[in-house]
């Protein structure tokens, strides 16, 4: 669900920049592409960390699971900050 919301937000920002016909349009589009790619990488990393947390929890290692879940949430927060700062 969070990934869908982030993708929709990125698409909205990309479309709003595409509506501009200024000289910086191409640079803005490239910056959006970079920001989107960085967001996807951070989201994927958070997904991996979350999967590791699930495995640790299944093994009964609650402390490690909690640490990994916190790390995943920090990654997602960083992703949201990048999206919002690109506005």
Secondary structure, DSSP 8 states (H G I E B T S, - for coil): -HHHHHHHHHHHHHHHHHT--STTHHHHHHHHHHHHHHHHHHHHHHHHHHHHHHHHHHTT-HHHHHHHHHHHHHHHHHHHHHHHHT-
